[in-house]
Amino acid sequence: MVWWFRGPIAGWKAACALVIVMVLTACGEAKAPTWTYAPVGSPGAGSESPQASTPHSEATGSHAPAASEAASVSEISIDAFDLGFKPASAVVDRAGTYPVTFKNTGAALHNITFADGTKIEARPGETAKGEVAVPEGGISFICDIPGHAQAGMKGAVSIAGATGAGGGNQGGDHGGPPPATAVQADPSAPPYTPFDATAPAALGGTAHDIDLVIQEKNITVAPGFVQAVWTFGGTVPGPIIRVHVGDTIRVHLKNPPTNKLSHSVDFHASQVAWNDEMTSIAPGEEKLYEWKADYAGVWMYHCGTAPALHHIANGMFGMVIVEPQEGWPKVDREFALVQSEWYLGPQAQPIDLDKASAGAPAPDFVVFNGVFNQYNDHPLEVPTGGRVRVFLLDVGPNIDSSFHIVGTIFDTVIKEGMRLTPDNPGHYGSQAVDLSPAQGAIIEFTTAEDGLYPIVTHAFNFVGRGALGLIQAGDGDPKN
């Protein structure tokens, strides 16, 4: 039986963003973005961004982006990438006229348009200069190319000691800001800890005792955003457990007395009564959850303590990989990717349950393995032409995944027990794998040449919220 999957394509570190730019700018009759909140003392509220002459551009080479933290400056230097500004907020000592240096490190044309109409434009790889008058209330800015501001290209210049004009992209390369949140990025937040996407080897033997310790802790889920999460084993997602069909798994679930909440665990790969192993344990308690791996596949586990939505959305989930008894053929690289969502609460507090409960979910971030854009910052390396296997899981809790790797075709897909194999009649392939929350899949592919292959969900409204990474084949450069 051939299993059909749906979904289209995405972009790469420059090309991926450029694809997004093209989609935003080429589809439909797009209007220039408007100023929703113009700063005090600046014209333009509720009207289209005013136009002004563009200063002469100077060609420059590429460079490293500036830091995103706001610092008091005598000259305003802003970099544009696809699709955002670095820094997205700048602070000046007092109101006055300041020189502006605008560098475009992206792959598309960008400009910086201030709320008073001052516009400075630069082509890819160029630098342009101008000046802007910063009033007492500060001044906001956008890229006024249609679609770019909505995708995250907005920011502000504020006066030291005053409340800034707000806005800006705090999300890192290619990611927009949180779409609608009162939570402000903290420039003093600790850096995130990358999650190793390498799939672990299967556990040896046929019986496994596993200690699964619940930890309630703060983690950085995106640059500048810290949440008080609940975890299995101290990470989001929790530890990846890999066994074979027929194995017996004995999980010793432990809730330390230093925790504040009751928790539980539900292994979707198990067949046990809900009111037996899955019951909650209070801080200071532990319990044994014993089950047998009867079916192969990629399975979710999660906390089921009420409200289960809150516990899952706050980080309590993980992946179980169950191999057939004979195992799978050897490949060159194996990765495990878990797609999930963050609904931001206040800094260093749990996620916002009201947001997560909305009938039309709008997560602030959609991520792979817990962190915004981490595999865009740290690409997953594979040998060119090598065989790659990805264990894939969508834990939601609310959003479907249309998993796609740009520049590849999946010749093997095992989704919820249904198989697509390279020897199928007609030689069909898969461009994307559609997963609802709590569904898993196994995909295999090869890379055709050295280069970068973006990892996305092809629901593009979520790519800018962190569902973006890179596969790097060889040295990543297709030209050498």
N, C-alpha and C positions, 0 to 999 in steps of 0.2 A: 504494500500500500504506500502510495506517495502522499506525504503530508504537505499541505500548502500553507505557506506563511505569507504575510502581507507586510508592506512597508517600503519606502523609498530610500534616499541617500543623504549625505552631509558633507563637511569640509575638513581642512587641516590647519596646523598652527597659523600659517598665513592663509593658505588656500581655503581651509574650513571657514575661517571668518569671512573670507572674500565671497564664498558661496552664500553665506548668510546675508552679507551686504547686498549681493545681487538679487537674492530673493526679496529682500526688503525694498530695494529701490526699483526693481523692474516689474514687480507684480502690481497691477492695478494703477489707478490714478492717485498716487500718494501725494498728500499735502505736506508742506513743510511743517515741522512740529511747532507747537505753540508754547508760550510761557504760562504754565499753570500758576506758579507762585513767583512773581517778579519780586526782586528784593526792594526793601524800602528805599525810596528816593530814585528808583529806576523806572523808566517807561517800559511799556510793552506787555503789561499783564493782560492775559486773555486775548492777545493778538498774535499774528504770525511773527516769527522772528524777523526783526528789521534787517534790511540789507545795508551794507556799507562797502566801500572800496576795499579790495584785497591788496595788502602790501606785497611788494616784490618778494618772490620766494628764492631761497638760496639752496642749491643742491648740496646735500651732505650724505655721508655714509650712514650705515645703520649703527645703532648704539644700544647700550643696556638701558632699560626703562628706569626712570627715577623712582625713588621710594614713594610709597603711597601715604606716608604720614604727613600731616600738615605741619609746616614749620614757618616761623615768621621770616619774611624775605623782603629784600629791597628791589628785586627783579622777579617777575613772574615767569617761570619756566614750566611749560606744560607739554607732555608727550601725548600723542594720539596713537593708539593701537586699534586693532579690530576686535571688539567694538567697545572702546572705553578710553578714559583719560588717566594718565599717571603723572602727578598725583591728581586725584579728583577734587581735592580741596587744598587751597593755599591760604596762608594767613599773612597779612601785611600789618605794619606797625600802626598806620594811621591812614585816614582818607587822603587821596591824592592821585596823581597820574603816575603810572608805573610802566616801564618797558616790559614787553611780553616777547618771549622766545617760544615759538611753537614748532615742535618737531613731529613729523609723521613717520612713525616706525611701522605702520601697517601696510597692507597690500592694496588699499583703496584710497581714493581721494577723501580727505577729511578737512574740516575747518574748526576753528574755535570761534563761536559767535556769542558775544556778551549781550546782556539784556539791554544795554543802551544802543545796540546796533553795530558796535565795533566787531568786525569779522576779519580773521586772519586765516588764510587758506594755504595748504601745502599738499603737493602730490606725494606719493609714496617715496620714502627715503629723502625727503627734502625738509629744510628748515625755513621758516618765515618769521619775520620780526614785525612788531607793531607796538602800540601802547594803548592803555585803557585807563579811564578815570574810575577809580574805586570810590563810591560814596560811603558815607558813614554807616549805612546799613549793609555794606558788602554788595557784591554783585554775582549773579549766577551766570553760567555759560553752558552752551550745548554745541554739538555739531549739528548744523541745521540742514544737512543733506537728509531728504525724506527717509524716515525709518531709523536713522542712526541714534537720535536722542531716545526714542522708545526702546531701543536695544541696549541702552546703558550709557550713551555718550552724553553725560551731563555732569556738572560740577559747580563749584562756587569758590569765590574769593571772599574772605571775611576779614574783619578788623580784629587785631589781637585784643582779647578780653571781651569781645562782643559776641552775640549769637550770630553765627554765619547764615548765609542764604540757603544752606542746606543742599541736599541732593548729592549726586556723584556716584561714580562706579567704584565700589570697594571690593569688587569680586575677583580681580586678577584677570589675566589674559583671556579675552574672548567672552567673558561672562559679564552680564549686566548686574546692576545692583539688585537687592531684594525688591521685587516688583511693588509691594505695598506693605510697608512695615514701619512701625514707630521705633524699632530697634536701630540704634546708631552704631556704626562700626567703632570699635575701640582700638586706636592705634597702638596701645600698650598691650594688647592681647598677645599671649605667647604664640609662637608659630605652631602650625598643625604638625602632628606626627603622621608621616606617611604610613599607609597600610600596605604591607607586602602582598601583592596580588598573585605571587607564585602559588600554585596549588600544591598542598602538601602531599606526600606519598601516602598510600593506604597504610593503615596500622597493621603491624604484623600479628600473626596468630588469628584465632577465631573468637576470642573473648576479650573484651576490652573494659577496663575500669578507668573511668574518666572523672576527674574532679572538675566541676564547673562552679566557680566561685563568683557570686554576684557582687559587682562593685558599683557603688553610686559615686560619681566623680565628675569633675569639670573637664571638658575637652574642647579644643578649638575645631569647629566644624567647617569654617571658612576663614580666610584671613580677616581678622578683626572681630570675629563672632565666637563667643564662648557660651556653651550651654551646659547645664547641670544634667548630665545624662545618666541613665541606668544601663548597666552593661552586664553581659556574660563574659567573665574573664578579663575585664578592663578595657576591651576594645569594641569598636563599632565598625563592622559587624563582629559578633563573637567568634570564638575559635572555629575553624573549619574542621569538621570531623569526617574522615574518609575511611570507609570500611568496605567489605565485600558482602554480597548476598549470602545469607546464612549465618553471618556473625552475630554474636550476642554482645549487646552494649549495656553496660551498667554505669549510669551517670549518677555521680554523687553530687547533688545540687546543694550548695551551701550558701546561706544568707547570713553574713557576719553580723555580730551584735552592734557594730558601728553603723550599720545601715539604718535608714529611717522607715522603710516601707516593706510590706510583704510582697513576695514575688513567687513566680512559678515558672515551669517550662513545659512547652508542648512540642514534641518532635513529630512532624508530619510523616516521617518515615516509619513511625511506630504504629502498632495496633494495640492500644490499651484503653481502658475505660477513662473517660474524662474526669470522673469523680474519684479516681484512684491516684495514679502517678501525677496527674496534672494539678492537683490541689495546691494551694498557696502555702508557703511557709513564712513565718514571721522572722524578724531579725533575731539572730542567735540560734536559729533552727537549721536542720538539714534533712534531706530525705533521699531515698534511693529510687531512681527511675530506671527500670530494667525493661529492655525490649529486644526483639530480634529483627534484623534487617531482612525482610522477606522479599522486597522489591528493589530493583535497581533504579537509579535516577538521581536527580538533583532535588533536594528536599529542603524545606524551610523548617527552622525551629524558632520559637519565640516565647515570650512571657505571655501567659493567658490570664493573669490576674486582672480583675475588673478595675477600671475600664481597659480592656485589652488594647483598644486603639491608642490609649495614652502610653502604655508600656512599650508597644511596638514603635510608635512614632518617636519615643524618647530613647531609642537605641537598643532595645532588648530583642535582638534577632540574630540569626546566624544560618549557616549552610551545612547540610549534611550531603556528602557524596557517597552513594552506594554503587560500587562496581559490580558487574556480573562476576560470578565465581571465577571465570577464566580471565577476568580483567579486560582491559582495552589494549589495542595495539599501541606500541611505543610511538611517541611523537617527539619532536624537538623541544617544544615548550608547552607548558600547561599553566593556565591562569584561572583564577576564580574571581568573578565579579558579581557583586550584589548591588542592585539598584534600589535606592531608598529615598525618602523625602525628609526634609527638615522644615518644621513650622516654627519659626523663631519665637521664643519667649524673650523676656528681658535678659540682658547679659548675666551669665552665671546663674540662670534660673532654668527650670525645666521648660520644654517646648510648650507652646500655646495650644491647649486642648481644644479651645473654641475654634481656632483656625483649622486644626486637623479634622474637626467634626463637621466642617461646612459641607453642604450638599454638593456644591461645585468647588472641589478642592483647588486651592491655589498655593502650593508650597513655596516657601521662600527659596529653597534650594532643592534640586533633584541631583543626586550624587551617585558615584560608584565607590563602594567600599567606604562610605561614611564621610568623605571629605570633598568639598567643592574643588573640581578641576585638578585633583592631585596627579592624575596620570597625563594631564596636559603639561604640568610642571616636571614630571618625572616619567617620561615615556617608557612603555613596556618593550624591552628589546627582544628581537627574534632574529634568527639567521635568515637571510634572503633565500626564498624558495623552500624554507624549512616548513615542516608540518606543525601547525599550531592548534591546540585544543583549548577551548574556553568553557568552563563550567559557569553557567549563568543563572541568576536567580533574581526575580523581582519580588521584594518583600513589601512593596507599597509604603504605607498601608493603603493608599488610595489610587495611585496613578498607574496606568498600564505602561508597559515598555514596548517600543518598537526598536529592537536592538540591531544596529547596523555598524559595520566597519567599512569605511569608505575605501574604495579601490580593491575590495575583495568580493568573492562569492563563496558562500558557505556550501561546500559539497557534501557535508555530513551534518545532519541536524537530528538530534533525538530530543523531542519535546513531549514531556508528560507521557512517555512510553511509546510515542509514534516516531517512526524512523524515516529519514531521507538519507539514502546512501549513494555513493558515487556511481554504483553499477545499476541505478534505477533505470527502467525502460524509458527511453526518450531522452535520457541524460539531462534531467532537470536539476536546477540549483536553487538556492535560496538567497535573496538579497537582504532580508530582515527577518527577525524572529519576534513574533508578537507574544507577549506574556502579560497576563493579568496578575494582580497581586497574589503571591503564594504559589506561582508557577515557576518551574525551572526547565532548563534545557542544557544540552551539550552540543557545541558547534565545533567544526573543524574547517580549516582553510589553509592556503599557502599564500605567501606574498610573491608577486610577480617580479619585483625589482627592488633594489635599494630605494628607500624613501620613507615617508611618514604616512600612516594610514589612520585617520581619525576614528575614534570610538565614540558613538553617539547613540542616544535614543532619537529615532527619526520623528518624534513629536518635537518639532523644532522650537516650540515655545518653551521647552525645558532645557534645551542645549545651553542657552545663555544663563541658565540658573545652576550650572555646574555639571550637567551630564555630558561631559566632554573629556576625552583622553586621547592618547596617541599610541599606536604601535609603531616602533622604529625598526625597520628592516635594514640590516647591515649598518652602515654609518649614517643612514638617514638621508643621504644626498643622492638623488637619481642621476645627477649630471656627471659624476666622476667615475 
